[in-house]
Amino acid sequence: MCNQSVGLIQRAIEYAGITTVSLSLLREITEKIQPPRALFVPFQLGYPLGKPDNVELQTRIIRTAFALLPRSDTPILETFVM
């Protein structure tokens, strides 16, 4: 799903009272859409979320994204540090 659609869906879900967070690969689009909570993961050619079976990196990405859930100072756009 594209970043723009995800951001718009996030807003609708948040309006219904459900907290959301998304992962973004296109910072420019996410900055324009301003979803409530997003984690920008710098793109790596061919492997946007790390190489397959890199459990350590993938777990760090998910934990970093989940850490945004309790925050209410929205919109939030954090950058994941590789």
N, C-alpha and C positions, 0 to 999 in steps of 0.2 A: 504494500500500500504506500502511496506517496506521502511525503512529509506533510504536505498541505492538508490532505484528507485526514491524516491521523490527528493533526492539531485541531482541526475543526470538530472531529468526533470527540476528542478529549474534552473540549469545552462543553459539549452537550452532555457528556457523562458526568462531568463535574457539576453542572447545573442541576443534575438529578441527585446530587449529594454523594457521589462515589469519587474517591480520590484516585487520580491517575498519574502515571509517569510514562514517558516514551523515550525511545532511543532515536537519535537523529544522526544521519550521515551527511546532511546538507545544512550547515549552520546558517547560511544566508536565508534559506527558506524558513527555517525555524524561527529566526529572529523576526521575520515579517509576520508570521502567523501568531507568535507568542502563545504557545500552549501553556497550560498551568505549570507543568513541571516537565523538563526535558533534559536528557543527558546527551551531549554531543560527543560522538566517538569519532576521532579523526580517521578518515578513510585510508585504508591500506590497499593499494591496487590488488584486486583479485580476492582479498580477504578482509572485508569491511569490519568484521568482528573477531578477527584473528583466525589463524589456521585451524582447520578441523581438529578436534580432540585436544585443543589447548584449554583444558578444563580450568587451570589456574586463572588465565586471563579472562575467560568467559564468566567465571564466578565473580571475579573482581568487578567486571562491568555490571553484572546484575546487582551485586551488593551495593555498588555506588549508586545505581539508579534507584534501588529500593530505599536508600538513605534519604532520598529527596521526598519521599511520601509524607513524612510528618510535617514538612515545612508548609507554612501558610503565607509566606511572603512572595506570592506569585505575581507575575510569571517568573519562573526560574529557568535559566539555561546555563547549566554547568558544563564544563569541558572535562572529559575523562582524560586522565594523564596516563599514557601508556607506560 
